[in-house]
Amino acid sequence: MGVYRYRIEGMSCGGCVGSVTRLLQQSEPDADVTVSLESASAQLTSERVPSFDRMKEALAKAGFTLQEAQAR
């Protein structure tokens, strides 16, 4: 099981957190998703490496910017 962290730009409120969470869950339905407004980040826990391009595209359509992941 891997933990993948992403930086997200464009979040400014709890509604944004909800939108980003929903979009990431739709992009990666098998991952556990946690989004933080305070750290402007998302963490996905998954058995497989999430598709960065798919997530980036989904978030870009909603006005958010996703930066590269770090595995831990």
Phi and psi restraints in degrees (range 20) as a CNS / XPLOR table:
assign (resid 1 and name C) (resid 2 and name N)
       (resid 2 and name CA) (resid 2 and name C) 1.0 -108.9 20.0 2
assign (resid 2 and name N) (resid 2 and name CA)
       (resid 2 and name C) (resid 3 and name N) 1.0 152.9 20.0 2
assign (resid 2 and name C) (resid 3 and name N)
       (resid 3 and name CA) (resid 3 and name C) 1.0 -113.6 20.0 2
assign (resid 3 and name N) (resid 3 and name CA)
       (resid 3 and name C) (resid 4 and name N) 1.0 125.5 20.0 2
assign (resid 3 and name C) (resid 4 and name N)
       (resid 4 and name CA) (resid 4 and name C) 1.0 -121.4 20.0 2
assign (resid 4 and name N) (resid 4 and name CA)
       (resid 4 and name C) (resid 5 and name N) 1.0 127.8 20.0 2
assign (resid 4 and name C) (resid 5 and name N)
       (resid 5 and name CA) (resid 5 and name C) 1.0 -111.8 20.0 2
assign (resid 5 and name N) (resid 5 and name CA)
       (resid 5 and name C) (resid 6 and name N) 1.0 143.1 20.0 2
assign (resid 5 and name C) (resid 6 and name N)
       (resid 6 and name CA) (resid 6 and name C) 1.0 -135.3 20.0 2
assign (resid 6 and name N) (resid 6 and name CA)
       (resid 6 and name C) (resid 7 and name N) 1.0 146.3 20.0 2
assign (resid 6 and name C) (resid 7 and name N)
       (resid 7 and name CA) (resid 7 and name C) 1.0 -96.5 20.0 2
assign (resid 7 and name N) (resid 7 and name CA)
       (resid 7 and name C) (resid 8 and name N) 1.0 136.6 20.0 2
assign (resid 7 and name C) (resid 8 and name N)
       (resid 8 and name CA) (resid 8 and name C) 1.0 -125.9 20.0 2
assign (resid 8 and name N) (resid 8 and name CA)
       (resid 8 and name C) (resid 9 and name N) 1.0 126.0 20.0 2
assign (resid 8 and name C) (resid 9 and name N)
       (resid 9 and name CA) (resid 9 and name C) 1.0 -105.0 20.0 2
assign (resid 9 and name N) (resid 9 and name CA)
       (resid 9 and name C) (resid 10 and name N) 1.0 144.7 20.0 2
assign (resid 9 and name C) (resid 10 and name N)
       (resid 10 and name CA) (resid 10 and name C) 1.0 108.7 20.0 2
assign (resid 10 and name N) (resid 10 and name CA)
       (resid 10 and name C) (resid 11 and name N) 1.0 -4.4 20.0 2
assign (resid 10 and name C) (resid 11 and name N)
       (resid 11 and name CA) (resid 11 and name C) 1.0 -84.3 20.0 2
assign (resid 11 and name N) (resid 11 and name CA)
       (resid 11 and name C) (resid 12 and name N) 1.0 134.4 20.0 2
assign (resid 11 and name C) (resid 12 and name N)
       (resid 12 and name CA) (resid 12 and name C) 1.0 -134.1 20.0 2
assign (resid 12 and name N) (resid 12 and name CA)
       (resid 12 and name C) (resid 13 and name N) 1.0 -3.3 20.0 2
assign (resid 12 and name C) (resid 13 and name N)
       (resid 13 and name CA) (resid 13 and name C) 1.0 -159.0 20.0 2
assign (resid 13 and name N) (resid 13 and name CA)
       (resid 13 and name C) (resid 14 and name N) 1.0 176.1 20.0 2
assign (resid 13 and name C) (resid 14 and name N)
       (resid 14 and name CA) (resid 14 and name C) 1.0 -63.0 20.0 2
assign (resid 14 and name N) (resid 14 and name CA)
       (resid 14 and name C) (resid 15 and name N) 1.0 -31.6 20.0 2
assign (resid 14 and name C) (resid 15 and name N)
       (resid 15 and name CA) (resid 15 and name C) 1.0 -63.5 20.0 2
assign (resid 15 and name N) (resid 15 and name CA)
       (resid 15 and name C) (resid 16 and name N) 1.0 -38.1 20.0 2
assign (resid 15 and name C) (resid 16 and name N)
       (resid 16 and name CA) (resid 16 and name C) 1.0 -63.2 20.0 2
assign (resid 16 and name N) (resid 16 and name CA)
       (resid 16 and name C) (resid 17 and name N) 1.0 -42.6 20.0 2
assign (resid 16 and name C) (resid 17 and name N)
       (resid 17 and name CA) (resid 17 and name C) 1.0 -59.5 20.0 2
assign (resid 17 and name N) (resid 17 and name CA)
       (resid 17 and name C) (resid 18 and name N) 1.0 -43.9 20.0 2
assign (resid 17 and name C) (resid 18 and name N)
       (resid 18 and name CA) (resid 18 and name C) 1.0 -62.5 20.0 2
assign (resid 18 and name N) (resid 18 and name CA)
       (resid 18 and name C) (resid 19 and name N) 1.0 -42.4 20.0 2
assign (resid 18 and name C) (resid 19 and name N)
       (resid 19 and name CA) (resid 19 and name C) 1.0 -64.4 20.0 2
assign (resid 19 and name N) (resid 19 and name CA)
       (resid 19 and name C) (resid 20 and name N) 1.0 -46.7 20.0 2
assign (resid 19 and name C) (resid 20 and name N)
       (resid 20 and name CA) (resid 20 and name C) 1.0 -63.3 20.0 2
assign (resid 20 and name N) (resid 20 and name CA)
       (resid 20 and name C) (resid 21 and name N) 1.0 -43.8 20.0 2
assign (resid 20 and name C) (resid 21 and name N)
       (resid 21 and name CA) (resid 21 and name C) 1.0 -58.5 20.0 2
assign (resid 21 and name N) (resid 21 and name CA)
       (resid 21 and name C) (resid 22 and name N) 1.0 -48.5 20.0 2
assign (resid 21 and name C) (resid 22 and name N)
       (resid 22 and name CA) (resid 22 and name C) 1.0 -61.0 20.0 2
assign (resid 22 and name N) (resid 22 and name CA)
       (resid 22 and name C) (resid 23 and name N) 1.0 -44.9 20.0 2
assign (resid 22 and name C) (resid 23 and name N)
       (resid 23 and name CA) (resid 23 and name C) 1.0 -64.3 20.0 2
assign (resid 23 and name N) (resid 23 and name CA)
       (resid 23 and name C) (resid 24 and name N) 1.0 -41.3 20.0 2
assign (resid 23 and name C) (resid 24 and name N)
       (resid 24 and name CA) (resid 24 and name C) 1.0 -67.8 20.0 2
assign (resid 24 and name N) (resid 24 and name CA)
       (resid 24 and name C) (resid 25 and name N) 1.0 -39.0 20.0 2
assign (resid 24 and name C) (resid 25 and name N)
       (resid 25 and name CA) (resid 25 and name C) 1.0 -65.5 20.0 2
assign (resid 25 and name N) (resid 25 and name CA)
       (resid 25 and name C) (resid 26 and name N) 1.0 -36.1 20.0 2
assign (resid 25 and name C) (resid 26 and name N)
       (resid 26 and name CA) (resid 26 and name C) 1.0 -68.7 20.0 2
assign (resid 26 and name N) (resid 26 and name CA)
       (resid 26 and name C) (resid 27 and name N) 1.0 -36.9 20.0 2
assign (resid 26 and name C) (resid 27 and name N)
       (resid 27 and name CA) (resid 27 and name C) 1.0 -73.8 20.0 2
assign (resid 27 and name N) (resid 27 and name CA)
       (resid 27 and name C) (resid 28 and name N) 1.0 -35.0 20.0 2
assign (resid 27 and name C) (resid 28 and name N)
       (resid 28 and name CA) (resid 28 and name C) 1.0 -131.7 20.0 2
assign (resid 28 and name N) (resid 28 and name CA)
       (resid 28 and name C) (resid 29 and name N) 1.0 74.7 20.0 2
assign (resid 28 and name C) (resid 29 and name N)
       (resid 29 and name CA) (resid 29 and name C) 1.0 -64.0 20.0 2
assign (resid 29 and name N) (resid 29 and name CA)
       (resid 29 and name C) (resid 30 and name N) 1.0 -20.9 20.0 2
assign (resid 29 and name C) (resid 30 and name N)
       (resid 30 and name CA) (resid 30 and name C) 1.0 -89.5 20.0 2
assign (resid 30 and name N) (resid 30 and name CA)
       (resid 30 and name C) (resid 31 and name N) 1.0 -3.5 20.0 2
assign (resid 30 and name C) (resid 31 and name N)
       (resid 31 and name CA) (resid 31 and name C) 1.0 -95.9 20.0 2
assign (resid 31 and name N) (resid 31 and name CA)
       (resid 31 and name C) (resid 32 and name N) 1.0 149.6 20.0 2
assign (resid 31 and name C) (resid 32 and name N)
       (resid 32 and name CA) (resid 32 and name C) 1.0 -86.8 20.0 2
assign (resid 32 and name N) (resid 32 and name CA)
       (resid 32 and name C) (resid 33 and name N) 1.0 126.4 20.0 2
assign (resid 32 and name C) (resid 33 and name N)
       (resid 33 and name CA) (resid 33 and name C) 1.0 -115.5 20.0 2
assign (resid 33 and name N) (resid 33 and name CA)
       (resid 33 and name C) (resid 34 and name N) 1.0 130.5 20.0 2
assign (resid 33 and name C) (resid 34 and name N)
       (resid 34 and name CA) (resid 34 and name C) 1.0 -129.0 20.0 2
assign (resid 34 and name N) (resid 34 and name CA)
       (resid 34 and name C) (resid 35 and name N) 1.0 127.3 20.0 2
assign (resid 34 and name C) (resid 35 and name N)
       (resid 35 and name CA) (resid 35 and name C) 1.0 -120.0 20.0 2
assign (resid 35 and name N) (resid 35 and name CA)
       (resid 35 and name C) (resid 36 and name N) 1.0 135.5 20.0 2
assign (resid 35 and name C) (resid 36 and name N)
       (resid 36 and name CA) (resid 36 and name C) 1.0 -121.0 20.0 2
assign (resid 36 and name N) (resid 36 and name CA)
       (resid 36 and name C) (resid 37 and name N) 1.0 123.3 20.0 2
assign (resid 36 and name C) (resid 37 and name N)
       (resid 37 and name CA) (resid 37 and name C) 1.0 -70.1 20.0 2
assign (resid 37 and name N) (resid 37 and name CA)
       (resid 37 and name C) (resid 38 and name N) 1.0 -41.5 20.0 2
assign (resid 37 and name C) (resid 38 and name N)
       (resid 38 and name CA) (resid 38 and name C) 1.0 -59.0 20.0 2
assign (resid 38 and name N) (resid 38 and name CA)
       (resid 38 and name C) (resid 39 and name N) 1.0 -42.0 20.0 2
assign (resid 38 and name C) (resid 39 and name N)
       (resid 39 and name CA) (resid 39 and name C) 1.0 -100.3 20.0 2
assign (resid 39 and name N) (resid 39 and name CA)
       (resid 39 and name C) (resid 40 and name N) 1.0 3.2 20.0 2
assign (resid 39 and name C) (resid 40 and name N)
       (resid 40 and name CA) (resid 40 and name C) 1.0 49.1 20.0 2
assign (resid 40 and name N) (resid 40 and name CA)
       (resid 40 and name C) (resid 41 and name N) 1.0 51.8 20.0 2
assign (resid 40 and name C) (resid 41 and name N)
       (resid 41 and name CA) (resid 41 and name C) 1.0 -144.8 20.0 2
assign (resid 41 and name N) (resid 41 and name CA)
       (resid 41 and name C) (resid 42 and name N) 1.0 166.3 20.0 2
assign (resid 41 and name C) (resid 42 and name N)
       (resid 42 and name CA) (resid 42 and name C) 1.0 -133.1 20.0 2
assign (resid 42 and name N) (resid 42 and name CA)
       (resid 42 and name C) (resid 43 and name N) 1.0 147.8 20.0 2
assign (resid 42 and name C) (resid 43 and name N)
       (resid 43 and name CA) (resid 43 and name C) 1.0 -127.8 20.0 2
assign (resid 43 and name N) (resid 43 and name CA)
       (resid 43 and name C) (resid 44 and name N) 1.0 129.1 20.0 2
assign (resid 43 and name C) (resid 44 and name N)
       (resid 44 and name CA) (resid 44 and name C) 1.0 -117.1 20.0 2
assign (resid 44 and name N) (resid 44 and name CA)
       (resid 44 and name C) (resid 45 and name N) 1.0 134.5 20.0 2
assign (resid 44 and name C) (resid 45 and name N)
       (resid 45 and name CA) (resid 45 and name C) 1.0 -113.1 20.0 2
assign (resid 45 and name N) (resid 45 and name CA)
       (resid 45 and name C) (resid 46 and name N) 1.0 122.6 20.0 2
assign (resid 45 and name C) (resid 46 and name N)
       (resid 46 and name CA) (resid 46 and name C) 1.0 -153.0 20.0 2
assign (resid 46 and name N) (resid 46 and name CA)
       (resid 46 and name C) (resid 47 and name N) 1.0 153.8 20.0 2
assign (resid 46 and name C) (resid 47 and name N)
       (resid 47 and name CA) (resid 47 and name C) 1.0 -77.1 20.0 2
assign (resid 47 and name N) (resid 47 and name CA)
       (resid 47 and name C) (resid 48 and name N) 1.0 -18.4 20.0 2
assign (resid 47 and name C) (resid 48 and name N)
       (resid 48 and name CA) (resid 48 and name C) 1.0 -128.1 20.0 2
assign (resid 48 and name N) (resid 48 and name CA)
       (resid 48 and name C) (resid 49 and name N) 1.0 160.2 20.0 2
assign (resid 48 and name C) (resid 49 and name N)
       (resid 49 and name CA) (resid 49 and name C) 1.0 -68.8 20.0 2
assign (resid 49 and name N) (resid 49 and name CA)
       (resid 49 and name C) (resid 50 and name N) 1.0 124.9 20.0 2
assign (resid 49 and name C) (resid 50 and name N)
       (resid 50 and name CA) (resid 50 and name C) 1.0 -64.2 20.0 2
assign (resid 50 and name N) (resid 50 and name CA)
       (resid 50 and name C) (resid 51 and name N) 1.0 152.7 20.0 2
assign (resid 50 and name C) (resid 51 and name N)
       (resid 51 and name CA) (resid 51 and name C) 1.0 -80.8 20.0 2
assign (resid 51 and name N) (resid 51 and name CA)
       (resid 51 and name C) (resid 52 and name N) 1.0 101.8 20.0 2
assign (resid 51 and name C) (resid 52 and name N)
       (resid 52 and name CA) (resid 52 and name C) 1.0 -59.6 20.0 2
assign (resid 52 and name N) (resid 52 and name CA)
       (resid 52 and name C) (resid 53 and name N) 1.0 -44.5 20.0 2
assign (resid 52 and name C) (resid 53 and name N)
       (resid 53 and name CA) (resid 53 and name C) 1.0 -62.0 20.0 2
assign (resid 53 and name N) (resid 53 and name CA)
       (resid 53 and name C) (resid 54 and name N) 1.0 -42.1 20.0 2
assign (resid 53 and name C) (resid 54 and name N)
       (resid 54 and name CA) (resid 54 and name C) 1.0 -64.0 20.0 2
assign (resid 54 and name N) (resid 54 and name CA)
       (resid 54 and name C) (resid 55 and name N) 1.0 -44.2 20.0 2
assign (resid 54 and name C) (resid 55 and name N)
       (resid 55 and name CA) (resid 55 and name C) 1.0 -67.5 20.0 2
assign (resid 55 and name N) (resid 55 and name CA)
       (resid 55 and name C) (resid 56 and name N) 1.0 -42.7 20.0 2
assign (resid 55 and name C) (resid 56 and name N)
       (resid 56 and name CA) (resid 56 and name C) 1.0 -60.7 20.0 2
assign (resid 56 and name N) (resid 56 and name CA)
       (resid 56 and name C) (resid 57 and name N) 1.0 -43.5 20.0 2
assign (resid 56 and name C) (resid 57 and name N)
       (resid 57 and name CA) (resid 57 and name C) 1.0 -64.6 20.0 2
assign (resid 57 and name N) (resid 57 and name CA)
       (resid 57 and name C) (resid 58 and name N) 1.0 -43.8 20.0 2
assign (resid 57 and name C) (resid 58 and name N)
       (resid 58 and name CA) (resid 58 and name C) 1.0 -62.3 20.0 2
assign (resid 58 and name N) (resid 58 and name CA)
       (resid 58 and name C) (resid 59 and name N) 1.0 -43.0 20.0 2
assign (resid 58 and name C) (resid 59 and name N)
       (resid 59 and name CA) (resid 59 and name C) 1.0 -70.9 20.0 2
assign (resid 59 and name N) (resid 59 and name CA)
       (resid 59 and name C) (resid 60 and name N) 1.0 -37.0 20.0 2
assign (resid 59 and name C) (resid 60 and name N)
       (resid 60 and name CA) (resid 60 and name C) 1.0 -62.0 20.0 2
assign (resid 60 and name N) (resid 60 and name CA)
       (resid 60 and name C) (resid 61 and name N) 1.0 -38.1 20.0 2
assign (resid 60 and name C) (resid 61 and name N)
       (resid 61 and name CA) (resid 61 and name C) 1.0 -62.0 20.0 2
assign (resid 61 and name N) (resid 61 and name CA)
       (resid 61 and name C) (resid 62 and name N) 1.0 -26.1 20.0 2
assign (resid 61 and name C) (resid 62 and name N)
       (resid 62 and name CA) (resid 62 and name C) 1.0 -97.9 20.0 2
assign (resid 62 and name N) (resid 62 and name CA)
       (resid 62 and name C) (resid 63 and name N) 1.0 2.0 20.0 2
assign (resid 62 and name C) (resid 63 and name N)
       (resid 63 and name CA) (resid 63 and name C) 1.0 93.6 20.0 2
assign (resid 63 and name N) (resid 63 and name CA)
       (resid 63 and name C) (resid 64 and name N) 1.0 15.6 20.0 2
assign (resid 63 and name C) (resid 64 and name N)
       (resid 64 and name CA) (resid 64 and name C) 1.0 -111.2 20.0 2
assign (resid 64 and name N) (resid 64 and name CA)
       (resid 64 and name C) (resid 65 and name N) 1.0 155.0 20.0 2
assign (resid 64 and name C) (resid 65 and name N)
       (resid 65 and name CA) (resid 65 and name C) 1.0 -115.9 20.0 2
assign (resid 65 and name N) (resid 65 and name CA)
       (resid 65 and name C) (resid 66 and name N) 1.0 128.5 20.0 2
assign (resid 65 and name C) (resid 66 and name N)
       (resid 66 and name CA) (resid 66 and name C) 1.0 -106.6 20.0 2
assign (resid 66 and name N) (resid 66 and name CA)
       (resid 66 and name C) (resid 67 and name N) 1.0 131.9 20.0 2
assign (resid 66 and name C) (resid 67 and name N)
       (resid 67 and name CA) (resid 67 and name C) 1.0 -108.1 20.0 2
assign (resid 67 and name N) (resid 67 and name CA)
       (resid 67 and name C) (resid 68 and name N) 1.0 157.9 20.0 2
assign (resid 67 and name C) (resid 68 and name N)
       (resid 68 and name CA) (resid 68 and name C) 1.0 -45.2 20.0 2
assign (resid 68 and name N) (resid 68 and name CA)
       (resid 68 and name C) (resid 69 and name N) 1.0 151.0 20.0 2
assign (resid 68 and name C) (resid 69 and name N)
       (resid 69 and name CA) (resid 69 and name C) 1.0 -86.6 20.0 2
assign (resid 69 and name N) (resid 69 and name CA)
       (resid 69 and name C) (resid 70 and name N) 1.0 159.3 20.0 2
assign (resid 69 and name C) (resid 70 and name N)
       (resid 70 and name CA) (resid 70 and name C) 1.0 -127.2 20.0 2
assign (resid 70 and name N) (resid 70 and name CA)
       (resid 70 and name C) (resid 71 and name N) 1.0 127.5 20.0 2
assign (resid 70 and name C) (resid 71 and name N)
       (resid 71 and name CA) (resid 71 and name C) 1.0 -89.2 20.0 2
assign (resid 71 and name N) (resid 71 and name CA)
       (resid 71 and name C) (resid 72 and name N) 1.0 149.1 20.0 2
